[in-house]
Amino acid sequence: MQGKRGRPRNLETQQSILSASYDLLLENGFAAVTVEKIADRAKVSKATIYKWWPNKGAVVMDGFLSATTARLPVPDSGSVYEDILIHATNLTRFLTSREGIIITEIIGEGQLDKALAEEYRARFFRPRRLEARQLIQRGVERGELKSGLDIGICTDLLYGPIFYRLLVTGEPLDDSYVRYLVTSGFEGIRAT
């Protein structure tokens, strides 16, 4: 969250703004949400919102993440395969849930709104990608995966097909697909 200007945020007011933005997002979709509607629902001024967030995309993404982050914990089972399987399965379940489908709408809007695209990349995708990279790195360090792997490519290999199906083909995304994907990917990266 931005919060760089002015006095510190009042946590109750902040939560009211985040809740209002999330509720409006679920009710109407991203395109229909405005800072004016968020301010009205949260019973704050637009100036308060703009004091803490640079634009609509930032406040909406923070509201979305505030409501949904607990659904995407980072596992540490002791097995990199199990951790990636759990992480990718949780992500897929979330992306195909009522709340998660909002991400596809936001991605679509972001194709025409560069500020929104940067917000969803910075606030949702980069943190998820960093989590995945850390899981893979942990597997390399424990000797479960080949040393010298390109962690970024491995992340793309294991998670990219989820987003390809989600955004391009529309083919089913379910637990069995994720298990097959992770199992297949691990055939190429597992230490021998």
CORWOSUL-V320925 format. One record per backbone hydrogen bond with DSSP energy under -0.5 kcal/mol. NH is the residue of the N-H (numbers start at 1). CO is the residue of the C=O. E is the energy in kcal/mol with one decimal. If there is no record, write none. Layout:
BEGIN
nh->(NH,NH)
co->(CO,CO)
e->(E,E)
END
This chain:
BEGIN
nh->(3,5,11,14,15,16,17,18,19,20,21,22,23,24,25,26,27,28,29,29,32,33,33,38,39,40,41,42,43,44,49,50,51,52,52,53,59,60,61,62,63,64,65,66,67,68,69,71,72,75,83,84,85,86,87,88,89,90,91,92,93,94,95,96,97,100,101,102,103,104,105,106,107,108,109,110,111,111,112,113,114,117,118,119,120,121,122,123,124,125,126,128,129,130,131,132,133,134,135,136,137,138,139,140,141,142,143,144,145,146,149,151,154,155,156,157,158,159,160,160,162,163,164,165,166,167,168,169,170,174,178,179,180,181,182,183,184,185,186,187,187,188,188,189,190,191)
co->(52,51,9,10,11,12,13,14,15,16,17,18,19,20,21,22,23,24,24,25,29,29,30,34,35,36,37,38,39,39,45,46,47,48,49,49,55,56,57,58,59,60,61,62,63,64,65,68,69,73,79,80,81,82,83,84,85,86,87,88,89,90,91,92,94,94,97,99,100,100,101,102,103,104,105,106,107,108,109,109,112,113,114,115,116,117,118,119,120,120,121,124,125,126,127,128,129,130,131,132,133,134,135,136,137,138,140,139,139,189,146,149,150,151,152,153,154,155,155,156,159,159,160,161,162,163,164,164,165,172,174,175,176,177,178,179,180,181,182,183,184,184,185,185,186,144)
e->(-1.9,-0.6,-0.6,-3.0,-2.6,-2.0,-2.3,-2.7,-2.8,-2.3,-2.6,-2.2,-2.9,-2.5,-2.0,-2.5,-2.5,-2.8,-0.6,-2.0,-0.7,-0.8,-1.2,-2.2,-2.8,-2.5,-2.6,-2.8,-1.1,-2.3,-1.4,-2.8,-1.7,-1.1,-0.8,-2.5,-1.7,-2.7,-2.5,-2.4,-2.4,-2.7,-3.0,-2.6,-1.6,-1.3,-2.5,-1.9,-2.1,-0.7,-2.7,-2.7,-2.6,-2.9,-2.8,-3.1,-2.3,-2.9,-2.3,-2.4,-2.9,-2.4,-3.0,-1.7,-1.6,-0.7,-2.2,-1.2,-1.8,-0.7,-1.4,-2.8,-2.9,-2.3,-2.6,-2.3,-0.7,-1.1,-1.5,-0.9,-0.5,-2.4,-2.2,-1.9,-2.7,-2.1,-2.8,-2.9,-1.8,-2.2,-3.2,-1.6,-2.9,-2.8,-2.2,-2.2,-2.7,-2.5,-2.1,-2.4,-2.9,-2.4,-1.8,-2.0,-2.7,-1.9,-1.4,-2.3,-1.5,-2.9,-0.8,-1.1,-2.4,-2.4,-2.3,-2.8,-2.3,-2.6,-0.5,-2.0,-0.9,-1.3,-2.3,-2.3,-2.3,-2.9,-2.5,-1.7,-2.2,-0.5,-2.2,-2.6,-2.3,-2.8,-2.9,-2.7,-2.6,-2.6,-2.5,-0.9,-0.7,-0.6,-1.2,-0.8,-2.2,-2.4)
END
